[in-house]
Amino acid sequence: MGKTQVAVDECHSYSVPEVQKAIKTCLDSLGGLKQFIQPGDRVLLKPNLLQAQPPEEYITTHPALVEAVINLVKNAGGIPQVGDSPGGFDRNIEQYWRVTGLMEVCQRLDVELVSFESSGSYSKQRNGHMYHIARPVLDADLLINLPKIKTHGLTTLTCAIKNLYGTIPGFTKVEYHKQAPQPLQFAEKVVDIYALNQPCLHIVDGVVGMEGVGPSAGKPRELGMILVAEDGVALDSVITRALGRDSLKIPTTRIAYQQGLGEADTNKIEIRGSIPHIDNFKWPPKLSSTLDAIPAPVARGIMKFWWTRPVIDPKKCNQCRKCQESCPTEALKRPTTVEKDVRTYQPEFYYDDCINCLCCMEMCPQKAIYHKQSLLHRLTSLFSKS
């Protein structure tokens, strides 16, 4: 058996012809799209629609990439649909379609937009856990995953593996956060959902990604590439290496590799094309515990001095309360000092209930939530880098 293949091509703008040319170059190097699509196949395109934000914020998959893939699917004889389930509790899916630019693309190209919330779901089991996957995803003849390269405060990277978490409809995503409050526990759930959505084809928006405190509060970073692969684990591994980090340091990649869901050893991955190395890429603050090596009784004694938690910047907060609506444990509440008839207020954290899932940070449209670390946490983080 030959090596796992990942195709890459340069792309430095969101001009539809340039993006489409880069995707086609990648697909042709893997044998062409027609080896994945038969005439008349229903093909579901699953972008990253984390927030109702315009394309120039670089939080969501760019509509130019979605349009290019629609064109290529139609050329191959497939019938494309576009669907996703955005983060949080907001049920106004039309707002997401409109603001992100996908409504205009799909209306112009006569492509159906599918709401996972209103389409129902199938129950699937893996590793002793039950998951609900949106019906349009599993009913499609082919799922094309369209992630964007971004950092992620909880999983470190969000790309091919993590983007399929959005195949879980609405409120259920938040419940899974509650069930798996620790980063590794949550990564295991993400991998389960990734496995239940296989096989699929992955086409990555790497023209402009996000670094720093992703997936929504970070800074745009020009990366200049489009990537395509059948193996999402290999794809995330190649991208992580290009960004200067060991792929097995990404929990979702490591767990998926250990479970035999794909290749993470970049020496065993054949790269079709030339993948760039990105200098000084900024990763998010490390949330995994550096106290694991400390004896449990000692660790328990110092935990009250060792913490990292989300905090609201009052200068940026506009009291939209998206953070409060998206919190799975109701750790964000109305301050007791606010009068009952006041309709706008800045929510207050109740940290005893907070599980550090970062849903609040993901969903804040003002980027008003940041992670604050205790002095001891900052010191141990510094020592862990040495």
C-alpha positions in Angstrom: 0.0 0.0 0.0 1.3 3.5 -0.9 1.8 6.4 1.4 -1.1 8.5 2.6 -1.4 11.5 0.3 -2.0 15.2 1.1 -2.2 17.7 -1.8 -1.3 21.3 -1.5 -1.2 24.3 -3.8 -0.4 28.0 -3.3 -3.3 30.4 -3.2 -2.9 34.0 -2.1 -6.3 35.6 -2.7 -10.0 34.8 -2.4 -10.6 35.4 -6.1 -12.9 32.5 -7.0 -11.0 31.6 -10.2 -7.7 31.4 -8.2 -9.2 29.4 -5.4 -10.9 27.0 -7.8 -7.7 26.6 -9.8 -5.8 25.7 -6.6 -8.4 23.2 -5.5 -8.6 21.6 -8.9 -4.8 21.2 -9.0 -4.9 19.5 -5.6 -7.8 17.2 -6.6 -6.1 16.3 -9.9 -3.0 15.3 -8.1 -5.1 12.9 -6.1 -6.9 11.4 -9.1 -9.6 14.0 -9.7 -13.0 14.7 -8.1 -14.8 12.2 -10.3 -13.2 9.3 -8.4 -15.2 10.5 -5.4 -18.5 11.6 -7.1 -20.9 9.7 -9.4 -23.3 11.6 -11.5 -26.4 12.4 -9.5 -24.7 12.0 -6.1 -25.9 14.3 -3.3 -22.8 16.1 -2.0 -23.0 18.0 1.3 -20.4 20.8 1.8 -19.8 21.4 5.5 -18.0 24.8 6.1 -16.9 26.3 9.4 -19.6 28.8 10.5 -18.7 29.5 14.0 -20.2 32.9 14.2 -22.4 35.2 12.1 -19.3 37.3 11.0 -18.4 38.7 7.6 -15.7 36.9 5.6 -13.1 39.7 6.2 -13.0 38.7 9.9 -11.5 35.3 8.8 -13.5 33.4 11.5 -15.5 31.3 9.0 -14.7 29.4 5.8 -14.5 32.0 3.1 -17.5 32.0 0.6 -15.1 32.0 -2.3 -13.8 28.6 -1.3 -17.4 27.3 -0.9 -18.3 28.7 -4.4 -15.3 27.1 -6.0 -16.1 23.7 -4.5 -19.8 24.0 -5.6 -18.6 24.7 -9.2 -16.3 21.7 -9.1 -19.0 19.4 -7.7 -21.4 20.4 -10.4 -18.8 19.9 -13.1 -18.3 16.3 -11.8 -22.1 15.7 -12.0 -22.9 16.0 -8.3 -25.7 17.8 -6.7 -24.3 20.1 -4.0 -25.9 21.2 -0.7 -24.3 23.4 2.0 -25.0 22.8 5.7 -23.7 23.5 9.1 -24.7 23.9 12.7 -23.1 27.1 14.2 -21.9 27.3 17.7 -24.1 28.3 20.7 -27.8 28.5 21.0 -28.6 31.0 18.3 -31.4 29.5 16.1 -31.4 32.3 13.5 -29.4 30.3 10.9 -30.5 32.6 8.1 -28.4 35.4 9.8 -25.3 33.1 9.7 -25.9 32.4 6.0 -26.4 36.0 5.1 -23.6 37.6 7.1 -21.0 35.0 6.2 -21.7 35.5 2.4 -23.0 31.9 1.9 -26.6 32.9 1.2 -25.6 35.1 -1.7 -23.4 32.4 -3.2 -26.0 29.6 -2.8 -28.9 31.7 -4.1 -26.9 32.8 -7.1 -25.8 29.2 -7.9 -29.2 27.6 -7.0 -27.8 25.5 -4.2 -29.8 24.4 -1.2 -28.8 25.6 2.2 -29.5 23.0 4.9 -30.2 23.7 8.6 -29.0 20.8 10.7 -31.2 22.0 13.6 -34.4 21.5 11.6 -33.4 18.4 9.7 -33.4 15.9 12.5 -30.5 13.6 13.5 -29.4 9.9 13.6 -28.2 8.3 16.8 -24.8 6.7 16.5 -22.7 4.9 19.2 -18.9 4.9 19.6 -16.7 4.0 22.5 -19.7 3.5 24.7 -21.1 7.0 24.0 -24.2 8.0 22.0 -23.9 10.8 19.6 -26.5 12.6 17.4 -25.4 13.4 13.9 -27.4 15.6 11.6 -29.4 13.6 9.1 -28.3 15.5 5.9 -24.7 14.6 6.8 -25.2 10.9 6.9 -27.8 10.9 4.1 -25.4 12.5 1.6 -23.5 10.3 -0.8 -20.4 12.3 -0.1 -19.5 14.7 2.7 -16.9 17.4 1.8 -15.5 19.0 4.9 -14.4 22.6 4.4 -12.5 23.7 7.5 -10.4 26.8 8.0 -7.0 26.7 9.6 -7.3 28.3 13.1 -6.0 27.9 16.5 -8.4 26.8 19.3 -8.1 27.5 23.0 -9.4 24.1 24.0 -8.1 21.7 21.3 -5.1 23.8 20.2 -5.9 23.4 16.5 -9.2 23.4 14.7 -9.1 22.1 11.1 -10.2 18.8 9.5 -11.0 16.8 12.7 -12.5 19.5 14.8 -14.6 21.0 12.1 -16.8 17.9 11.9 -17.9 18.6 15.5 -20.3 21.0 13.7 -22.3 18.0 12.4 -23.9 17.8 15.8 -27.1 19.9 15.8 -27.6 22.9 18.1 -27.9 22.4 21.9 -26.3 18.9 21.8 -22.9 20.4 21.1 -23.1 22.3 24.3 -24.2 19.2 26.2 -21.1 17.3 25.1 -18.9 20.1 26.4 -20.7 19.7 29.8 -20.1 15.9 29.7 -16.4 16.3 28.8 -15.1 19.4 30.8 -11.4 18.6 30.5 -9.5 19.2 27.3 -8.5 15.5 26.8 -12.0 14.3 27.5 -13.4 16.8 25.0 -10.8 15.8 22.4 -12.0 12.2 22.7 -15.5 13.2 21.9 -14.4 15.3 18.9 -12.5 12.3 17.6 -15.6 10.0 18.1 -17.7 12.4 16.0 -14.9 12.7 13.4 -14.9 8.9 13.1 -18.7 8.7 12.8 -18.5 11.1 9.8 -16.0 9.0 7.8 -15.4 8.6 5.0 -15.3 12.1 3.6 -13.1 14.5 1.6 -11.4 17.4 3.2 -10.7 20.7 1.4 -9.0 23.3 3.6 -9.2 27.1 3.5 -5.6 28.0 4.3 -5.4 31.2 2.3 -5.8 33.3 5.5 -6.0 31.4 8.8 -6.1 32.5 12.4 -3.3 32.4 15.0 -3.2 33.3 18.7 -6.4 33.1 20.8 -8.5 31.2 18.2 -11.0 30.2 17.0 -12.6 33.6 17.0 -10.6 36.1 19.1 -7.2 35.5 17.4 -5.5 37.4 14.6 -5.7 36.7 10.9 -2.6 35.2 9.5 -1.8 34.9 5.8 -0.8 31.3 5.0 -1.3 31.2 1.3 -2.4 27.6 0.7 -5.2 25.2 -0.2 -5.0 21.6 1.0 -7.0 18.5 0.0 -6.9 15.0 1.4 -9.1 12.0 2.2 -7.3 11.5 5.5 -8.1 14.3 7.9 -5.6 13.1 10.5 -2.8 13.3 7.9 -4.1 16.7 6.8 -4.1 18.1 10.3 -0.6 16.6 10.9 0.9 18.2 7.8 -0.6 21.6 8.6 0.6 21.4 12.2 4.1 20.6 11.1 4.0 23.5 8.6 3.0 25.8 11.5 6.1 24.6 13.5 4.6 22.2 16.0 4.8 18.4 16.5 1.5 17.0 15.2 1.2 14.6 18.2 1.1 17.7 20.5 -2.5 18.3 19.1 -4.8 16.1 21.3 -7.4 15.4 18.6 -4.6 14.4 16.1 -2.9 12.1 18.7 -6.0 10.4 19.8 -7.3 9.8 16.2 -3.9 8.4 15.3 -3.8 6.1 18.3 -7.2 4.8 17.4 -6.1 4.0 13.8 -8.3 6.7 12.2 -5.5 8.1 10.0 -1.8 8.7 9.6 0.0 11.3 11.9 3.6 10.3 11.1 4.6 12.9 8.5 7.4 10.6 7.3 4.7 8.3 6.0 2.7 11.0 4.3 3.3 11.9 0.7 2.8 15.6 0.1 1.7 16.4 -3.5 2.9 19.9 -4.0 5.1 22.2 -1.9 3.8 23.0 1.5 5.2 26.2 3.1 6.8 26.6 6.5 5.2 29.4 8.4 7.7 31.2 10.7 6.7 32.3 14.2 3.1 31.1 14.1 1.4 32.0 17.4 -0.3 29.2 19.2 -2.9 29.7 21.9 -2.1 29.6 25.7 -1.5 26.1 26.9 -4.6 24.9 28.9 -3.5 21.3 29.6 -2.4 20.8 33.2 1.3 21.1 33.9 0.6 19.8 37.4 0.2 16.2 36.1 3.7 15.3 37.3 3.1 16.6 40.8 1.9 14.1 43.5 -1.9 14.3 43.8 -2.0 15.4 47.5 0.3 18.3 46.8 -1.5 19.2 43.6 -4.8 19.4 45.4 -3.3 21.7 48.0 -2.1 24.3 45.5 -4.9 24.1 42.9 -6.6 27.1 44.4 -3.5 29.1 43.5 -3.1 27.6 40.1 -5.9 28.5 37.6 -6.8 29.8 34.2 -10.2 31.1 33.5 -12.2 33.3 31.1 -12.7 36.9 32.0 -14.8 39.6 30.3 -13.2 42.9 29.2 -15.8 45.5 30.1 -14.4 48.0 27.6 -15.2 45.6 24.7 -18.4 44.0 26.0 -21.6 45.4 24.5 -24.0 43.3 26.7 -25.2 41.1 23.8 -25.0 38.1 26.2 -24.0 35.6 23.5 -21.6 34.2 26.1 -24.4 33.6 28.6 -26.6 31.9 26.0 -23.8 29.6 24.9 -22.6 28.5 28.3 -23.4 24.8 28.9 -23.2 25.0 32.7 -24.9 28.4 33.2 -21.8 29.8 34.8 -22.5 33.2 33.3 -25.4 34.9 35.1 -27.1 38.2 35.7 -25.2 40.1 38.5 -27.2 40.3 41.7 -26.8 44.1 41.7 -28.7 44.6 38.5 -32.3 45.7 38.7 -34.9 43.3 37.3 -36.2 45.8 34.7 -32.7 46.4 33.2 -32.5 44.6 29.9 -28.9 45.1 29.2 -26.2 43.9 31.5 -22.7 42.4 31.4 -22.9 38.8 32.6 -20.9 37.7 35.7 -18.9 34.5 35.9 -19.6 32.0 38.7 -16.4 30.1 38.5 -17.5 27.2 40.7 -19.8 26.3 37.7 -17.3 27.1 34.9 -15.7 24.1 33.2 -13.3 26.2 31.0 -14.9 24.9 27.8 -14.4 28.3 26.2 -17.8 28.3 24.5 -18.2 31.9 25.8 -14.9 33.0 24.1 -15.8 31.2 20.8 -19.2 32.9 20.6 -18.3 36.4 21.7 -18.7 38.6 18.5 -16.8 41.5 20.2 -13.7 39.4 21.2 -14.4 40.7 24.7 -13.5 37.5 26.6 -9.9 36.5 27.3 -8.1 34.0 29.4 -6.6 35.2 32.7 -4.0 33.1 34.5 -3.0 33.1 38.1 0.6 34.0 38.9 1.4 30.3 39.7 -0.1 29.2 36.4 2.1 31.7 34.5 5.2 30.6 36.3 4.6 26.9 35.7 3.8 27.6 32.1 7.1 29.4 31.7 9.0 26.5 33.3 7.2 24.0 31.1 8.6 25.7 28.0 12.2 25.5 29.1 
